[in-house]
């Protein structure tokens, strides 16, 4: 949107009786500034544009609950984008977490009916080739909070995922410690991924690897890694393989255990409550505390 179009938008809003609200939320402009004065124009030009690719690796069997959830998220992201260009932070009674002087621009990429690791590879290439700042991937069998992006981006870390659990029993959290070793016979290094069952609850946790049910990655991480980025012959999943490679490049991996997902599976929706009800993790946590993470 050009500066003149922005000004026309502000003018329409001002005429509609919400000019004071715009002024109040407009970072960098004085409270009493008019829409067509230099303080507003300067504040618009000072905004940082953050480009986000919303990628969905789609295996081709998305359930209706996930379609509904993704549409709700799409409406939310659209509102977030529009509000960030007008500097308002509230719409229809809902508040949006928008940093000062930040404009979000979202694009969508869906790659489907192929091997998930290859789908991620293609989505990653689109992000790198088109100047995106973030890659925001959500799998097609996840139920997420609509404000998932804001919850993850506020941490400002290289890689951060939301808390999810494996689809089939026994259900385990997809947060991992990696145990490294060296095979003297095959003359090569290896790693073993272990689920962190007593993860610290409701906080940001630095760990070795995370599952990619929903993940936010700074695209500079992808640009620093050798291709292929997600594809490999490793026995681990592409998400664990990616995290291992990223850590080898000096990047850090996190999970936000306060931001929780539902995994469509068996039972119908696998959540933290299901995991805790089916395991003895509560008793173990009370006895031994949270699991420790390797450096």
Backbone as CSV, one residue per row, in Angstrom:
resi,resn,N_x,N_y,N_z,CA_x,CA_y,CA_z,C_x,C_y,C_z
1,UNK,0.848,-1.188,0.000,0.000,0.000,0.000,0.888,1.243,0.000
2,UNK,0.605,2.173,-0.925,1.411,3.385,-1.027,1.101,4.335,0.120
3,UNK,2.003,5.350,0.305,1.782,6.328,1.369,0.461,7.069,1.165
4,UNK,0.146,7.419,-0.100,-1.089,8.150,-0.355,-2.311,7.294,-0.029
5,UNK,-2.229,5.998,-0.347,-3.333,5.105,-0.018,-3.484,4.963,1.496
6,UNK,-2.322,4.907,2.199,-2.367,4.861,3.662,-3.067,6.102,4.196
7,UNK,-2.739,7.264,3.633,-3.317,8.507,4.115,-4.823,8.531,3.882
8,UNK,-5.260,8.025,2.713,-6.678,7.969,2.434,-7.397,7.058,3.423
9,UNK,-6.736,5.957,3.786,-7.316,5.041,4.762,-7.459,5.728,6.110
10,UNK,-6.406,6.427,6.529,-6.480,7.155,7.799,-7.582,8.214,7.749
11,UNK,-7.704,8.871,6.584,-8.713,9.909,6.433,-10.108,9.316,6.567
12,UNK,-10.348,8.168,5.922,-11.653,7.512,6.019,-11.948,7.134,7.459
13,UNK,-10.943,6.607,8.160,-11.146,6.213,9.543,-11.421,7.437,10.418
14,UNK,-10.715,8.531,10.143,-10.903,9.735,10.936,-12.321,10.268,10.742
15,UNK,-12.774,10.272,9.472,-14.129,10.737,9.186,-15.176,9.838,9.827
16,UNK,-14.840,8.564,9.996,-15.786,7.624,10.594,-15.841,7.741,12.111
17,UNK,-15.044,8.631,12.660,-15.116,8.875,14.092,-14.148,8.070,14.922
18,UNK,-13.145,7.420,14.278,-12.182,6.639,15.049,-10.783,7.212,14.926
19,UNK,-10.694,8.471,14.462,-9.380,9.096,14.306,-8.606,9.169,15.596
20,UNK,-9.286,9.431,16.721,-8.595,9.508,18.006,-8.003,8.159,18.386
21,UNK,-8.726,7.074,18.062,-8.212,5.727,18.349,-6.955,5.466,17.523
22,UNK,-6.964,5.860,16.254,-5.789,5.681,15.400,-4.618,6.466,15.957
23,UNK,-4.865,7.737,16.308,-3.796,8.558,16.869,-3.199,7.920,18.114
24,UNK,-4.066,7.425,18.973,-3.614,6.866,20.245,-2.690,5.671,20.043
25,UNK,-2.980,4.859,19.014,-2.214,3.642,18.804,-1.077,3.822,17.800
26,UNK,-0.913,5.025,17.282,0.085,5.222,16.233,1.438,5.540,16.864
27,UNK,2.297,4.531,16.928,3.618,4.716,17.534,4.440,5.697,16.713
28,UNK,5.064,6.625,17.386,5.949,7.562,16.708,5.282,8.861,16.314
29,UNK,3.967,8.948,16.434,3.260,10.180,16.098,2.667,10.787,17.364
30,UNK,2.711,12.108,17.495,2.133,12.750,18.675,0.641,12.465,18.783
31,UNK,0.117,12.493,20.015,-1.285,12.173,20.253,-2.220,13.100,19.469
32,UNK,-1.824,14.387,19.329,-2.720,15.345,18.699,-2.401,15.563,17.217
33,UNK,-1.567,14.683,16.628,-1.190,14.870,15.228,-2.360,14.556,14.306
34,UNK,-2.494,15.313,13.227,-3.513,15.075,12.219,-3.009,14.017,11.236
35,UNK,-3.954,13.324,10.563,-3.593,12.219,9.671,-2.734,12.673,8.505
36,UNK,-2.898,13.942,8.063,-2.212,14.397,6.854,-1.005,15.278,7.176
37,UNK,-0.421,15.133,8.359,0.715,15.946,8.749,1.995,15.107,8.737
38,UNK,3.164,15.747,8.669,4.434,15.020,8.599,4.662,13.983,9.691
39,UNK,4.226,14.193,10.953,4.460,13.142,11.955,3.868,11.793,11.563
40,UNK,2.647,11.815,10.954,2.049,10.559,10.514,2.832,9.969,9.347
41,UNK,3.187,10.798,8.383,3.907,10.300,7.214,5.238,9.698,7.619
42,UNK,5.936,10.372,8.543,7.231,9.863,9.000,7.072,8.543,9.740
43,UNK,6.008,8.454,10.544,5.806,7.223,11.311,5.510,6.048,10.402
44,UNK,4.762,6.278,9.323,4.478,5.212,8.364,5.771,4.708,7.736
45,UNK,6.621,5.635,7.302,7.862,5.240,6.642,8.833,4.563,7.594
46,UNK,8.705,4.830,8.897,9.620,4.257,9.887,9.253,2.840,10.269
47,UNK,8.077,2.381,9.842,7.655,1.038,10.234,8.545,-0.031,9.627
48,UNK,8.774,-1.097,10.395,9.513,-2.251,9.902,8.527,-3.249,9.318
49,UNK,8.720,-3.610,8.052,7.860,-4.585,7.406,8.423,-5.984,7.657
50,UNK,7.609,-6.856,8.224,8.004,-8.234,8.521,7.191,-9.159,7.615
51,UNK,7.887,-9.864,6.723,7.231,-10.745,5.763,7.225,-12.173,6.300
52,UNK,6.040,-12.759,6.338,5.858,-14.090,6.925,5.218,-15.018,5.899
53,UNK,5.850,-16.172,5.655,5.250,-17.192,4.800,4.545,-18.216,5.683
54,UNK,3.239,-18.312,5.524,2.423,-19.286,6.249,2.369,-20.542,5.384
55,UNK,3.122,-21.572,5.785,3.248,-22.772,4.976,2.524,-23.956,5.589
56,UNK,1.805,-24.703,4.748,1.082,-25.890,5.213,1.525,-27.094,4.383
57,UNK,2.340,-27.998,4.969,2.633,-29.258,4.290,1.409,-30.162,4.395
58,UNK,0.757,-30.429,3.272,-0.533,-31.099,3.282,-0.397,-32.484,2.667
59,UNK,-0.616,-33.516,3.471,-0.494,-34.877,2.978,-1.688,-35.304,2.128
60,UNK,-2.725,-34.499,2.093,-3.855,-34.800,1.222,-5.014,-35.482,1.905
61,UNK,-4.997,-35.562,3.244,-6.131,-36.167,3.944,-6.536,-35.311,5.146
62,UNK,-6.607,-33.996,4.923,-6.947,-33.064,5.995,-8.375,-33.278,6.474
63,UNK,-8.556,-33.360,7.790,-9.887,-33.546,8.359,-10.604,-32.204,8.477
64,UNK,-11.936,-32.276,8.558,-12.737,-31.057,8.532,-12.423,-30.137,9.705
65,UNK,-12.110,-30.702,10.892,-11.778,-29.861,12.045,-10.555,-28.994,11.751
66,UNK,-9.598,-29.569,11.027,-8.394,-28.813,10.702,-8.682,-27.727,9.665
67,UNK,-9.528,-28.023,8.681,-9.929,-27.000,7.723,-10.550,-25.800,8.439
68,UNK,-11.499,-26.092,9.336,-12.163,-25.016,10.083,-11.139,-24.195,10.868
69,UNK,-10.231,-24.889,11.547,-9.229,-24.218,12.371,-8.303,-23.356,11.521
70,UNK,-7.922,-23.850,10.345,-7.023,-23.081,9.492,-7.717,-21.867,8.903
71,UNK,-9.006,-21.993,8.585,-9.746,-20.836,8.087,-9.859,-19.763,9.162
72,UNK,-10.120,-20.173,10.389,-10.175,-19.213,11.495,-8.835,-18.499,11.642
73,UNK,-7.741,-19.259,11.524,-6.430,-18.638,11.630,-6.180,-17.671,10.473
74,UNK,-6.624,-18.046,9.267,-6.429,-17.179,8.109,-7.146,-15.846,8.298
75,UNK,-8.387,-15.886,8.809,-9.110,-14.642,9.091,-8.355,-13.818,10.136
76,UNK,-7.831,-14.490,11.146,-7.090,-13.796,12.204,-5.828,-13.142,11.643
77,UNK,-5.080,-13.872,10.838,-3.849,-13.316,10.262,-4.158,-12.156,9.319
78,UNK,-5.272,-12.257,8.591,-5.676,-11.140,7.732,-5.990,-9.894,8.540
79,UNK,-6.692,-10.081,9.652,-6.991,-8.937,10.531,-5.708,-8.374,11.120
80,UNK,-4.790,-9.260,11.508,-3.512,-8.831,12.070,-2.736,-7.998,11.059
81,UNK,-2.732,-8.431,9.801,-2.005,-7.693,8.761,-2.609,-6.312,8.551
82,UNK,-3.927,-6.253,8.417,-4.583,-4.963,8.178,-4.376,-4.027,9.360
83,UNK,-4.557,-4.529,10.569,-4.389,-3.686,11.750,-2.959,-3.170,11.854
84,UNK,-1.983,-3.989,11.486,-0.591,-3.546,11.589,-0.278,-2.434,10.606
85,UNK,-1.025,-2.355,9.510,-0.807,-1.255,8.562,-1.493,0.017,9.001
86,UNK,-2.507,-0.096,9.849,-3.210,1.096,10.332,-2.826,1.451,11.763
87,UNK,-1.998,0.590,12.367,-1.480,0.757,13.732,-2.547,0.609,14.810
88,UNK,-3.723,0.139,14.473,-4.708,-0.180,15.507,-4.399,-1.571,16.057
89,UNK,-4.817,-1.837,17.289,-4.536,-3.127,17.925,-5.799,-3.833,18.400
90,UNK,-6.966,-3.330,17.997,-8.212,-3.944,18.429,-9.214,-3.924,17.286
91,UNK,-9.941,-5.043,17.140,-10.944,-5.139,16.083,-12.085,-6.022,16.570
92,UNK,-13.298,-5.513,16.506,-14.498,-6.258,16.911,-14.357,-6.845,18.312
93,UNK,-13.754,-6.091,19.203,-13.623,-6.523,20.584,-12.431,-7.414,20.863
94,UNK,-11.728,-7.846,19.815,-10.551,-8.707,19.999,-9.290,-7.856,19.947
95,UNK,-8.367,-8.116,20.877,-7.109,-7.381,20.910,-6.005,-8.197,20.236
96,UNK,-5.141,-7.515,19.505,-4.059,-8.149,18.764,-2.722,-7.661,19.311
97,UNK,-1.787,-8.580,19.424,-0.463,-8.266,19.967,0.455,-7.844,18.824
98,UNK,0.543,-6.543,18.588,1.323,-6.006,17.474,2.415,-5.102,18.028
99,UNK,3.691,-5.426,17.815,4.769,-4.558,18.304,4.712,-3.178,17.654
100,UNK,5.201,-2.184,18.363,5.244,-0.829,17.820,6.060,-0.789,16.535
101,UNK,5.605,0.034,15.597,6.324,0.284,14.347,6.576,-0.985,13.532
102,UNK,5.647,-1.932,13.607,5.791,-3.186,12.869,4.585,-3.404,11.973
103,UNK,4.848,-3.702,10.719,3.795,-4.048,9.768,4.018,-5.481,9.305
104,UNK,3.013,-6.328,9.460,3.108,-7.722,9.027,2.533,-7.886,7.623
105,UNK,3.219,-8.688,6.825,2.720,-9.067,5.507,2.768,-10.590,5.413
106,UNK,1.596,-11.212,5.295,1.494,-12.671,5.265,1.233,-13.170,3.847
107,UNK,1.847,-14.287,3.524,1.563,-14.998,2.275,1.347,-16.465,2.612
108,UNK,0.626,-17.171,1.754,0.285,-18.571,2.004,0.926,-19.470,0.962
109,UNK,1.469,-20.595,1.431,1.997,-21.614,0.518,1.579,-22.987,1.034
110,UNK,0.849,-23.715,0.195,0.435,-25.073,0.538,1.046,-26.034,-0.472
111,UNK,1.810,-26.993,0.024,2.400,-28.021,-0.838,1.862,-29.354,-0.348
112,UNK,1.177,-30.081,-1.233,0.494,-31.271,-0.764,0.661,-32.501,-1.618
113,UNK,0.197,-33.609,-1.040,0.184,-34.919,-1.676,1.580,-35.402,-2.057
114,UNK,2.568,-35.003,-1.265,3.923,-35.506,-1.438,4.491,-35.795,-0.053
115,UNK,5.647,-36.418,-0.003,6.322,-36.736,1.239,6.499,-35.464,2.055
116,UNK,6.106,-35.450,3.353,6.148,-34.206,4.138,7.503,-33.508,4.133
117,UNK,8.595,-34.269,4.201,9.916,-33.637,4.202,10.162,-32.866,2.906
118,UNK,9.715,-33.418,1.783,9.864,-32.715,0.508,8.953,-31.500,0.456
119,UNK,7.757,-31.617,1.023,6.854,-30.458,1.084,7.500,-29.330,1.871
120,UNK,8.126,-29.653,3.000,8.816,-28.625,3.791,9.979,-28.022,3.004
121,UNK,10.682,-28.861,2.270,11.808,-28.381,1.465,11.333,-27.357,0.443
122,UNK,10.225,-27.658,-0.227,9.699,-26.742,-1.246,9.211,-25.440,-0.600
123,UNK,8.532,-25.531,0.532,8.048,-24.336,1.214,9.227,-23.493,1.686
124,UNK,10.274,-24.153,2.201,11.475,-23.433,2.622,12.133,-22.697,1.474
125,UNK,12.165,-23.317,0.299,12.749,-22.667,-0.882,11.964,-21.424,-1.270
126,UNK,10.641,-21.514,-1.198,9.800,-20.348,-1.500,10.106,-19.212,-0.532
127,UNK,10.264,-19.551,0.749,10.565,-18.521,1.761,11.898,-17.844,1.480
128,UNK,12.908,-18.640,1.140,14.240,-18.075,0.887,14.283,-17.276,-0.405
129,UNK,13.605,-17.750,-1.438,13.690,-17.121,-2.760,12.886,-15.838,-2.863
130,UNK,11.987,-15.600,-1.916,11.092,-14.445,-2.040,11.228,-13.448,-0.895
131,UNK,12.344,-13.491,-0.202,12.668,-12.445,0.764,11.842,-12.435,2.023
132,UNK,11.351,-13.607,2.458,10.578,-13.649,3.690,11.497,-13.595,4.912
133,UNK,10.941,-13.085,6.004,11.674,-13.004,7.271,11.415,-14.222,8.151
134,UNK,10.193,-14.733,8.096,9.807,-15.880,8.921,9.123,-16.939,8.064
135,UNK,9.358,-18.196,8.430,8.587,-19.315,7.905,7.739,-19.848,9.049
136,UNK,6.436,-19.800,8.869,5.470,-20.213,9.879,4.741,-21.439,9.335
137,UNK,5.120,-22.639,9.813,4.540,-23.877,9.296,3.601,-24.517,10.312
138,UNK,2.445,-24.929,9.822,1.466,-25.630,10.650,1.013,-26.872,9.880
139,UNK,1.132,-28.042,10.500,0.722,-29.281,9.844,-0.790,-29.359,9.703
140,UNK,-1.234,-30.179,8.745,-2.654,-30.229,8.420,-3.468,-31.092,9.381
141,UNK,-2.833,-31.646,10.419,-3.587,-32.436,11.397,-3.487,-31.834,12.801
142,UNK,-3.253,-30.526,12.869,-3.112,-29.834,14.144,-4.268,-28.861,14.375
143,UNK,-4.718,-28.773,15.620,-5.694,-27.774,16.040,-4.941,-26.772,16.908
144,UNK,-4.983,-25.509,16.531,-4.143,-24.498,17.159,-4.977,-23.322,17.665
145,UNK,-4.435,-22.557,18.618,-5.066,-21.263,18.955,-4.930,-20.314,17.767
146,UNK,-5.926,-19.471,17.521,-5.886,-18.601,16.345,-4.750,-17.590,16.421
147,UNK,-4.339,-17.216,17.643,-3.267,-16.234,17.798,-1.904,-16.919,17.952
148,UNK,-1.765,-18.095,17.382,-0.531,-18.877,17.497,0.685,-18.086,17.028
149,UNK,0.568,-17.391,15.896,1.718,-16.652,15.371,2.215,-15.621,16.372
150,UNK,1.305,-14.819,16.936,1.730,-13.782,17.891,2.395,-14.394,19.116
151,UNK,1.880,-15.532,19.564,2.449,-16.177,20.740,3.887,-16.627,20.503
152,UNK,4.155,-17.095,19.290,5.502,-17.601,18.993,6.467,-16.476,18.619
153,UNK,6.008,-15.513,17.828,6.926,-14.491,17.329,7.430,-13.572,18.438
154,UNK,6.658,-13.416,19.504,7.067,-12.500,20.577,8.343,-12.970,21.275
155,UNK,8.691,-14.258,21.155,9.902,-14.768,21.794,11.168,-14.316,21.075
156,UNK,11.065,-13.981,19.793,12.213,-13.488,19.013,13.422,-14.423,19.113
157,UNK,13.196,-15.704,18.813,14.274,-16.698,18.813,14.376,-17.330,17.428
158,UNK,15.453,-18.092,17.209,15.707,-18.662,15.883,14.617,-19.639,15.449
159,UNK,14.316,-20.568,16.327,13.347,-21.631,16.035,12.501,-21.845,17.284
160,UNK,11.174,-21.797,17.131,10.313,-22.042,18.288,9.067,-22.790,17.817
161,UNK,8.722,-23.839,18.561,7.541,-24.640,18.251,6.563,-24.576,19.406
162,UNK,5.314,-24.897,19.102,4.290,-25.017,20.137,4.254,-26.466,20.631
163,UNK,3.753,-26.654,21.834,3.725,-27.973,22.456,2.693,-28.874,21.784
164,UNK,3.163,-30.045,21.331,2.279,-31.038,20.712,2.699,-32.426,21.177
165,UNK,1.860,-33.413,20.837,2.090,-34.787,21.270,1.905,-35.733,20.090
166,UNK,2.532,-36.882,20.162,2.438,-37.852,19.078,0.993,-38.299,18.873
167,UNK,0.682,-38.643,17.645,-0.700,-38.958,17.273,-1.185,-40.272,17.872
168,UNK,-0.330,-41.280,17.878,-0.758,-42.611,18.307,-0.193,-42.935,19.689
169,UNK,-0.920,-43.741,20.459,-0.443,-44.107,21.795,0.748,-45.061,21.708
170,UNK,1.635,-45.038,22.705,1.590,-44.141,23.865,1.986,-42.727,23.466
171,UNK,1.182,-41.755,23.838,1.404,-40.378,23.428,2.588,-39.781,24.180
172,UNK,3.444,-39.086,23.454,4.630,-38.472,24.057,4.777,-37.050,23.551
173,UNK,5.327,-36.135,24.372,5.568,-34.763,23.918,6.679,-34.740,22.875
174,UNK,6.505,-33.921,21.846,7.506,-33.869,20.772,8.551,-32.789,21.085
175,UNK,9.164,-32.916,22.237,10.300,-32.103,22.655,11.400,-33.092,23.019
176,UNK,12.630,-32.841,22.525,13.638,-33.894,22.554,14.987,-33.427,23.107
177,UNK,15.661,-34.368,23.761,17.096,-34.321,23.995,17.752,-35.241,22.975
178,UNK,18.874,-34.825,22.405,19.597,-35.656,21.448,20.862,-36.194,22.111
179,UNK,21.006,-37.496,22.078,22.193,-38.162,22.632,23.160,-38.465,21.490
180,UNK,24.309,-37.803,21.519,25.275,-37.947,20.431,26.249,-39.083,20.704
181,UNK,26.752,-39.669,19.624,27.741,-40.734,19.744,28.536,-40.891,18.456
182,UNK,29.453,-41.857,18.482,30.278,-42.121,17.291,30.352,-43.628,17.076
183,UNK,30.019,-44.061,15.868,30.055,-45.472,15.500,31.443,-45.790,14.964
184,UNK,32.232,-46.521,15.780,33.603,-46.821,15.390,33.702,-47.774,14.225
185,UNK,32.691,-48.591,14.011,32.719,-49.544,12.898,32.369,-48.845,11.586
186,UNK,31.301,-48.061,11.608,30.881,-47.350,10.387,31.622,-46.036,10.204
187,UNK,32.404,-45.643,11.230,33.212,-44.422,11.162,32.341,-43.189,10.904
188,UNK,31.284,-43.065,11.677,30.422,-41.898,11.507,29.734,-41.552,12.818
189,UNK,29.366,-40.279,12.929,28.663,-39.819,14.107,27.176,-40.168,14.003
190,UNK,26.529,-40.263,15.152,25.097,-40.519,15.174,24.483,-39.768,16.350
191,UNK,23.171,-39.708,16.365,22.473,-39.169,17.525,21.188,-39.961,17.729
192,UNK,20.776,-40.053,18.969,19.535,-40.713,19.340,18.622,-39.667,19.964
193,UNK,17.385,-39.592,19.493,16.458,-38.599,20.039,15.592,-39.224,21.132
194,UNK,15.541,-38.546,22.276,14.765,-39.002,23.430,13.689,-37.975,23.779
195,UNK,12.453,-38.442,23.917,11.375,-37.550,24.346,11.668,-37.019,25.754
196,UNK,11.414,-35.735,25.972,11.544,-35.142,27.300,10.160,-35.202,27.945
197,UNK,9.931,-36.219,28.752,8.585,-36.464,29.267,8.213,-35.516,30.392
198,UNK,9.181,-35.108,31.199,8.895,-34.157,32.289,9.418,-32.771,31.889
199,UNK,8.887,-32.278,30.804,9.289,-30.963,30.313,8.805,-29.882,31.282
200,UNK,9.514,-28.752,31.399,9.019,-27.621,32.198,7.711,-27.094,31.595
201,UNK,6.719,-26.908,32.425,5.399,-26.531,31.931,5.234,-25.017,31.820
202,UNK,4.488,-24.622,30.795,4.013,-23.241,30.629,5.134,-22.213,30.622
203,UNK,6.186,-22.503,29.850,7.312,-21.578,29.751,8.042,-21.805,28.436
204,UNK,8.984,-20.936,28.131,9.825,-21.104,26.946,11.026,-21.958,27.330
205,UNK,11.224,-23.075,26.618,12.255,-24.050,26.968,13.248,-24.179,25.816
206,UNK,14.533,-24.021,26.108,15.550,-24.314,25.099,15.848,-25.808,25.145
207,UNK,15.826,-26.453,23.989,15.989,-27.898,23.931,16.809,-28.264,22.697
208,UNK,16.958,-29.568,22.449,17.757,-30.019,21.312,16.946,-30.094,20.023
209,UNK,15.693,-30.502,20.130,14.865,-30.657,18.930,13.400,-30.591,19.314
210,UNK,12.580,-30.250,18.321,11.133,-30.143,18.533,10.422,-30.747,17.328
211,UNK,9.198,-31.206,17.567,8.347,-31.614,16.468,7.763,-30.388,15.778
212,UNK,7.476,-30.540,14.485,7.023,-29.399,13.675,5.515,-29.402,13.460
213,UNK,4.741,-29.774,14.490,3.295,-29.633,14.364,2.933,-28.200,14.042
214,UNK,3.590,-27.266,14.720,3.501,-25.831,14.417,4.814,-25.207,14.846
215,UNK,5.505,-24.563,13.922,6.836,-24.029,14.205,7.025,-22.701,13.493
216,UNK,7.765,-21.807,14.133,8.139,-20.522,13.543,9.654,-20.474,13.443
217,UNK,10.158,-20.254,12.226,11.601,-20.282,11.962,12.002,-18.985,11.277
218,UNK,13.054,-18.357,11.771,13.613,-17.213,11.059,14.253,-17.721,9.764
219,UNK,13.927,-17.094,8.650,14.389,-17.602,7.357,15.905,-17.488,7.222
220,UNK,16.529,-16.598,7.972,17.997,-16.535,7.963,18.619,-17.847,8.436
221,UNK,17.901,-18.601,9.258,18.382,-19.919,9.671,18.479,-20.828,8.450
222,UNK,17.444,-20.826,7.618,17.449,-21.649,6.407,18.573,-21.239,5.472
223,UNK,18.772,-19.935,5.338,19.783,-19.439,4.398,21.194,-19.835,4.818
224,UNK,21.395,-20.077,6.104,22.724,-20.419,6.606,23.032,-21.909,6.509
225,UNK,22.048,-22.713,6.135,22.209,-24.162,6.144,22.442,-24.706,4.733
226,UNK,23.210,-25.779,4.659,23.451,-26.438,3.378,22.201,-27.174,2.926
227,UNK,21.956,-27.185,1.625,20.818,-27.910,1.067,21.199,-29.374,0.844
228,UNK,20.227,-30.294,0.915,18.830,-30.066,1.292,18.706,-29.732,2.769
229,UNK,17.697,-28.939,3.083,17.536,-28.444,4.447,16.744,-29.420,5.304
230,UNK,15.642,-29.923,4.775,14.784,-30.828,5.546,14.954,-32.290,5.131
231,UNK,15.204,-32.518,3.852,15.316,-33.881,3.352,16.605,-34.534,3.850
232,UNK,16.525,-35.839,4.159,17.713,-36.573,4.581,17.436,-38.069,4.508
233,UNK,18.475,-38.854,4.699,18.322,-40.308,4.796,18.336,-40.750,6.254
234,UNK,18.271,-39.786,7.175,18.281,-40.093,8.597,17.025,-40.865,8.986
235,UNK,17.170,-41.739,9.971,16.011,-42.460,10.478,15.091,-41.585,11.306
236,UNK,15.598,-40.443,11.770,14.767,-39.490,12.515,13.882,-38.727,11.535
237,UNK,12.844,-38.108,12.055,11.978,-37.301,11.206,12.696,-36.063,10.716
238,UNK,12.115,-35.420,9.680,12.757,-34.240,9.101,12.822,-33.087,10.093
239,UNK,11.882,-33.038,11.044,11.908,-31.966,12.036,13.096,-32.128,12.982
240,UNK,13.331,-33.341,13.460,14.474,-33.589,14.346,15.784,-33.409,13.595
241,UNK,15.825,-33.894,12.367,17.030,-33.731,11.538,17.344,-32.255,11.322
242,UNK,16.307,-31.458,11.020,16.509,-30.023,10.813,17.063,-29.360,12.062
243,UNK,16.467,-29.673,13.214,16.930,-29.055,14.466,18.387,-29.418,14.752
244,UNK,18.755,-30.664,14.491,20.142,-31.090,14.697,21.083,-30.282,13.797
245,UNK,20.721,-30.137,12.528,21.558,-29.364,11.599,21.640,-27.898,12.019
246,UNK,20.508,-27.341,12.446,20.485,-25.930,12.838,21.377,-25.691,14.050
247,UNK,21.337,-26.592,15.016,22.186,-26.447,16.203,23.669,-26.588,15.830
248,UNK,23.965,-27.445,14.864,25.352,-27.574,14.384,25.829,-26.265,13.755
249,UNK,24.896,-25.480,13.232,25.226,-24.179,12.632,25.233,-23.047,13.659
250,UNK,24.952,-23.375,14.915,25.014,-22.369,15.969,23.687,-21.755,16.358
251,UNK,22.572,-22.237,15.791,21.257,-21.692,16.128,20.661,-22.430,17.317
252,UNK,19.683,-21.789,17.958,19.068,-22.363,19.151,17.622,-22.755,18.874
253,UNK,17.219,-23.845,19.518,15.892,-24.416,19.327,15.098,-24.266,20.625
254,UNK,13.847,-23.854,20.506,13.005,-23.662,21.683,11.632,-24.279,21.478
255,UNK,10.987,-24.581,22.600,9.568,-24.923,22.587,8.846,-24.059,23.613
256,UNK,7.706,-23.521,23.209,6.843,-22.762,24.103,5.801,-23.733,24.656
257,UNK,6.035,-24.230,25.864,5.126,-25.223,26.436,3.843,-24.591,26.989
258,UNK,3.769,-23.262,26.964,2.527,-22.583,27.355,1.556,-22.487,26.183
259,UNK,2.060,-22.684,24.963,1.231,-22.630,23.764,0.998,-24.058,23.296
260,UNK,-0.224,-24.525,23.445,-0.509,-25.956,23.306,-1.364,-26.233,22.070
261,UNK,-1.056,-27.352,21.422,-1.781,-27.782,20.238,-2.581,-29.039,20.541
262,UNK,-3.569,-29.301,19.696,-4.262,-30.578,19.691,-3.884,-31.315,18.424
263,UNK,-3.585,-32.617,18.545,-3.161,-33.425,17.399,-4.297,-34.378,17.046
264,UNK,-4.853,-34.239,15.859,-5.928,-35.118,15.430,-5.387,-36.530,15.252
265,UNK,-5.895,-37.473,16.040,-5.353,-38.821,15.989,-6.207,-39.782,16.784
266,UNK,-5.574,-40.530,17.659,-6.275,-41.507,18.499,-5.925,-41.268,19.962
267,UNK,-6.829,-40.783,20.833,-8.230,-40.463,20.541,-8.368,-39.339,19.527
268,UNK,-9.574,-38.831,19.364,-9.818,-37.872,18.283,-8.888,-36.671,18.345
269,UNK,-8.613,-36.170,19.555,-7.747,-35.009,19.700,-6.779,-35.251,20.852
270,UNK,-5.487,-35.352,20.527,-4.456,-35.624,21.532,-3.937,-34.295,22.065
271,UNK,-4.115,-34.071,23.366,-3.719,-32.823,24.015,-2.835,-33.131,25.224
272,UNK,-2.378,-32.069,25.889,-1.588,-32.249,27.103,-2.402,-32.982,28.165
273,UNK,-3.688,-32.706,28.248,-4.543,-33.372,29.232,-4.605,-34.874,28.973
274,UNK,-4.684,-35.253,27.698,-4.701,-36.680,27.342,-3.387,-37.336,27.745
275,UNK,-2.276,-36.680,27.433,-0.955,-37.213,27.778,-0.814,-37.430,29.279
276,UNK,-1.207,-36.439,30.065,-1.054,-36.544,31.516,-2.003,-37.585,32.110
277,UNK,-3.173,-37.735,31.526,-4.134,-38.715,32.045,-3.696,-40.146,31.760
278,UNK,-2.987,-40.357,30.665,-2.602,-41.706,30.253,-1.219,-42.114,30.740
279,UNK,-0.491,-41.206,31.375,0.871,-41.513,31.818,1.011,-41.227,33.309
280,UNK,2.179,-41.559,33.839,2.452,-41.273,35.251,3.347,-40.053,35.407
281,UNK,3.299,-39.142,34.417,4.215,-38.007,34.405,3.970,-37.068,35.592
282,UNK,2.733,-36.909,36.026,2.472,-36.030,37.166,3.158,-36.548,38.424
283,UNK,3.059,-37.842,38.659,3.703,-38.442,39.828,5.222,-38.343,39.718
284,UNK,5.761,-38.606,38.515,7.213,-38.518,38.325,7.700,-37.083,38.502
285,UNK,6.919,-36.127,38.016,7.329,-34.720,38.136,7.343,-34.295,39.602
286,UNK,6.373,-34.779,40.393,6.335,-34.431,41.812,7.507,-35.054,42.572
287,UNK,7.976,-36.214,42.111,9.095,-36.890,42.780,10.452,-36.359,42.339
288,UNK,10.602,-36.163,41.028,11.926,-35.895,40.477,12.083,-34.502,39.873
289,UNK,10.971,-33.759,39.756,11.049,-32.447,39.144,11.073,-32.554,37.619
290,UNK,11.402,-31.450,36.964,11.463,-31.427,35.501,12.727,-32.108,35.017
291,UNK,12.674,-32.650,33.815,13.873,-33.206,33.183,14.875,-32.095,32.913
292,UNK,16.155,-32.458,32.922,17.225,-31.515,32.625,17.618,-31.621,31.154
293,UNK,18.090,-30.504,30.626,18.507,-30.461,29.236,20.024,-30.386,29.157
294,UNK,20.558,-31.069,28.152,21.997,-31.025,27.919,22.373,-29.676,27.335
295,UNK,23.625,-29.273,27.527,24.109,-28.024,26.945,24.350,-28.231,25.456
